[in-house]
């Protein structure tokens, strides 16, 4: 394979002086090249095979293994960094998370085989639960970094930073993760730790690293995105979900940041949220800080060369950076890697290929973005059934809340309607648990008003859009350049609907006044002052998406301490979905429940016609 594979290239070459206060004696080598490779948001894509859809996959860690081997052959001074969010996604990791737990995890085996130099912690790694990540992190040889996850006494739960030496060069790597984890995950997942603001944590640790370690190079390994305005917040918002660029701009000293979480792919530049364009990022002293980040599922991987030239007059290294994103689909799977992990592949494939039931017709999550759908209503139906099973220990639910967790999924994938274990990963993407909690009728109403205010636009409007899309300062739709799709105000996984109540959504009404609840679905009167038991997944029940706080009006402490939660499953929802299908006596017929409608029909129909190609453009 040819060595030049840079697809999205940022030839960013700029001399950067190190801190003269930390000058050292002249090194034996006057010029050194360090090559950094970052993986991030792999989400279980270890093999070049999609276990969910039973077909080859264009990119995987196995192909990155070929890239690593090529770079190491060209330069022995390779620094290999892994930036989190691997323990959720493909059945590969689910199998080792929850099924085959008595052996070393497939991920710890893989990172040890490839000899990673450092790992960071992603929110979806914490989502796997203490039993999974505590075990896995003891199995890996590389240090696991996360400075802003701290114990009650303020000490780091994980190792905050590490020093890597290559050719006599001291490289300090500081790890940070998005501090929003408590807003998304149940407390039992992160027991024993709190999450500090990223900027505050960096301000604490960078001076300590510089004084104690006197590194030649300072690198950030941050599982957080770059656009600090994501979610409608500002650069001053504490506990910002995507604060990587803020750290670069507000904490002096970094040479390179490797980021993740946002699945956006960064090639050396940062982001201006006002102009919505890439920009050069500088620290408080005016030094350029280069930001690189991988695309998810091993699709693009940063390869960054840091050229160090010894400046004898100043007694420091002059630095130049050249790097970009490598298209991993251009690489073949590494034969040695495949051979090492073939037995695991065969075992996982046999597990996901196990039949669990049959369905009469194919259902698609695409329908869920535009109204009541068979796809989401199937999950509603199962959530309500689970809550009523005495063996599971929940309180029987009156109402179910649920959103589509995939924008473009369908089940079954087989031609004859057979459902396999793998189909459960299309039906339900994340490892959420199921809660039952107590909410008043008024809180239920406000919850739904919040959901639909961020889901549907107010019609009629310019363009006759049903979906609430993002717009720039000129009022034009904002498009995602990678997919050529219009960006929505909130993500599809926040499009919560309800079952157990009958209601109408009037898209001509203003936000906060779109929903009219007419009755309970069993014929009872819906009472705003009554208390109802609601089935809700653990992401939403922990505050994810803001529905409980900004919608239902619950305070953060009530949400975080689960004061209104009266039941919780001990296994994830996907496990119960699988068991539900296995318990059905015959082929399952699925259709929309029909308990909610969007009106007026003529405007809604026009909006669907206009918006469908904006979300699902023709290829």
C-alpha positions, -999 to +999 in steps of 0.1 A: +000+000+000+014+034-008+022+056+022+003+087+010-033+083+021-041+117+036-077+124+025-086+154+045-053+171+047-043+201+068-007+210+059-003+231+090+034+240+094+043+266+119+073+271+142+063+268+178+087+275+206+086+254+238+087+270+272+121+284+276+118+281+313+120+244+308+151+244+286+172+212+288+207+202+277+212+196+240+198+162+229+218+136+210+195+140+179+191+176+165+160+167+146+133+142+156+099+134+140+071+121+162+041+105+145+008+106+164-021+083+155-054+087+173-084+063+173-116+075+188-153+066+189-146+031+175-179+020+190-171-017+188-159-017+152-130-040+159-135-064+130-142-054+093-176-070+097-210-054+106-225-080+130-257-060+132-265-061+095-245-093+086-223-078+060-186-066+056-178-032+070-157-007+052-136+004+082-125-012+115-097-014+140-083-043+120-077-019+091-062+007+114-038-020+125-025-020+089-020+018+091-002+015+124+021-011+110+029+011+080+036+042+101+058+022+125+078+008+096+084+044+084+092+059+118+098+041+151+087+071+171+050+065+168+027+076+196-006+056+196-035+072+214-070+058+220-097+084+229-127+065+242-163+054+233-156+019+223-177-002+247-210+005+230-220-001+194-213-033+176-223-066+193-185-073+194-182-053+227-217-060+240-208-098+239-177-092+260-194-066+282-223-088+293-222-123+279-186-135+280-173-118+311-149-144+326-121-138+301-101-107+292-123-083+272-118-082+234-110-045+236-082-049+262-068-077+241-068-055+210-052-024+226-025-046+242-018-063+209-014-030+191+006-015+219-013+017+225+006+043+245-024+058+263-062+056+265-089+080+276-124+074+289-156+081+269-191+085+282-202+053+264-174+034+282-188+046+315-223+035+302-211-001+302-210+001+340-184-003+367-183-041+364-172-038+328-149-008+327-132-014+361-123-049+349-112-039+315-090-010+326-071-034+349-064-056+318-049-030+296-011-023+297-014+014+287-023+041+313-060+051+313-063+089+315-091+111+328-081+140+351-115+155+356-132+123+369-125+127+406-133+108+438-152+124+467-118+136+482-109+153+450-083+128+439-085+115+403-104+082+399-083+074+369-047+085+361-048+122+351-018+122+328+012+102+316+047+108+303+057+090+271+093+091+260+102+087+223+138+092+211+146+111+243+116+135+239+093+138+269+056+139+258+030+147+284-005+135+276-034+149+297-067+131+296-101+147+300-137+136+293-170+154+288-184+164+322-220+158+311-219+121+321-241+126+352-268+142+330-270+111+308-263+081+329-277+066+361-256+073+393-247+036+397-227+038+365-203+064+379-205+057+416-174+070+434-167+099+410-178+134+401-169+152+369-151+185+370-154+212+343-128+206+317-113+241+316-110+242+354-094+207+355-069+217+328-060+249+346-052+228+377-032+201+360-012+218+332+009+239+356+016+209+378+027+189+347+049+216+334+066+222+368+070+186+378+076+168+345+092+196+323+078+180+291+091+188+256+056+184+242+021+188+258-008+168+242-044+168+252-064+136+248-100+148+253-131+128+249-152+159+241-161+178+210-150+212+196-182+232+191-187+246+225-221+261+215-237+226+209-269+223+229-275+260+229-249+269+255-221+294+255-183+295+261-191+306+297-214+276+304-198+255+332-195+218+326-197+224+288-201+191+270-177+200+241-151+221+257-120+209+239-113+241+220-121+262+251-093+244+269-069+252+241-080+288+240-080+294+278-052+272+291-017+279+278+008+252+270-008+227+246+008+218+213-018+194+199-052+183+210-067+150+200-105+151+205-135+129+201-172+124+211-186+147+184-179+123+155-170+153+134-134+147+122-110+176+129-080+182+107-059+207+127-083+236+128-110+246+153-145+260+149-160+294+149-197+289+159-207+324+147-195+320+111-197+283+113-164+279+097-131+263+106-105+286+122-070+285+135-070+281+173-045+300+196-038+297+233-038+328+256-001+334+247-009+335+209+006+301+202-013+279+176-028+248+190-037+221+165-069+201+170-073+167+154-102+142+159-112+109+143-145+101+127-165+074+144-164+037+135-128+040+124-138+059+092-111+085+094-081+085+117-057+114+124-021+108+115+000+138+127+037+144+123+054+167+149+088+178+136+112+188+163+144+208+155+167+217+184+173+254+188+207+256+204+205+293+210+173+291+229+179+256+243+144+244+232+127+226+204+113+244+175+081+226+164+063+221+131+031+202+126+018+184+095-012+161+096-046+151+084-072+125+084-066+091+068-094+073+050-093+039+066-114+023+039-083+025+017-066-001+039-069-038+039-075-056+072-042-066+089-037-104+085-019-107+118-047-089+136-073-110+120-055-142+129-050-131+165-088-125+170-104-150+146-117-173+174-135-143+189-150-133+156-164-168+151-180-169+185-196-135+183-210-142+148-226-175+161-242-155+189-257-127+168-269-152+142-292-169+167-329-166+158-352-151+184-385-147+166-403-136+135-421-104+123-448-101+096-434-070+080-404-047+080-405-016+101-383+015+097-371+042+121-374+067+093-412+069+099-405+079+135-392+113+126-424+124+111-451+111+134-465+080+151-447+049+139-446+012+143-409+013+151-411+034+182-445+020+192-430-015+194-406-002+220-435+016+238-454-017+238-425-037+252-416-010+279-452-011+291-452-050+292-419-051+310-432-027+337-462-050+343-441-082+348-439-088+386-407-108+382-388-077+369-397-056+399-409-023+383-441-005+391-468-010+364-466+020+341-495+041+329-475+059+303-444+052+283-419+077+269-396+067+240-377+082+211-361+065+180-325+058+188-314+054+152-322+077+124-321+050+097-327+015+110-350-013+100-359-047+113-360-075+104-330-076+081-338-111+068-359-118+037-383-142+054-390-121+085-368-140+109-355-119+138-320-126+150-301-114+181-284-088+158-317-072+150-320-061+186-290-037+179-309-020+151-341-018+172-323-004+202-289+011+197-278+020+233-274+001+265-301+020+284-319+005+314-356+010+320-370+031+349-404+037+362-409+070+378-437+092+392-448+123+373-479+144+376-502+148+346-490+184+343-454+173+342-462+147+315-479+174+294-449+198+299-424+170+291-442+164+257-445+201+250-407+204+254-401+174+231-424+186+203-411+222+205-377+209+196-390+183+171-416+201+150-415+236+136-445+259+138-463+258+105-469+274+081-434+288+077-409+298+050-403+265+032-432+248+049-410+227+071-425+202+096-392+194+112-375+221+134-342+227+115-312+247+126-308+280+107-279+304+103-280+341+110-294+347+076-322+323+083-310+296+059-309+259+068-276+246+082-263+215+064-240+187+075-214+187+048-205+150+053-240+137+047-256+167+029-285+166+053-301+195+071-292+198+108-321+196+132-325+217+163-321+186+185-311+151+176-336+124+166-330+105+199-346+134+217-379+131+197-399+116+225-435+105+220-458+088+245-480+057+247-507+051+273-523+085+266-542+099+236-532+133+223-530+156+194-500+177+182-511+209+164-481+221+144-498+255+138-496+263+176-465+280+191-439+261+211-453+252+245-489+250+232-487+222+206-499+193+227-535+185+237-539+154+258-575+141+254-576+110+277-557+080+289-556+052+263-576+029+285-605+053+286-598+070+320-598+108+322-564+124+321-560+145+351-531+171+352-531+170+390-530+132+393-497+112+397-489+087+370-463+060+367-441+065+336-418+040+319-387+059+307-352+048+298-322+056+320-307+082+297-339+103+298-346+094+334-311+107+343-318+141+327-305+134+292-320+158+266-334+181+292-370+168+290-373+164+327-356+196+337-365+221+310-398+203+301-413+187+332-397+213+354-379+190+378-348+204+396-314+189+389-310+175+424-344+156+421-333+142+388-298+133+398-308+116+430-336+097+413-361+108+439-391+101+417-378+068+403-397+039+419-382+010+399-352+001+377-342-029+357-309-047+365-302-054+329-303-032+298-334-028+277-320-047+247-318-078+269-356-075+277-364-067+240-347-100+231-365-119+258-398-104+248-395-116+212-384-151+224-416-153+245-440-146+216-459-177+205-458-169+168-449-143+142-453-107+156-475-082+138-464-046+145-483-014+136-486+021+150-507+022+181-525+053+168-528+071+201-514+104+188-518+125+157-503+156+140-527+181+127-537+198+104-532+170+080-526+191+049-498+211+064-482+180+080-483+161+046-467+191+029-440+193+055-432+156+052-428+159+014-405+189+018-384+176+047-380+139+038-353+146+012-335+170+035-330+142+060-327+113+036-312+127+004-310+105-027-276+088-030 
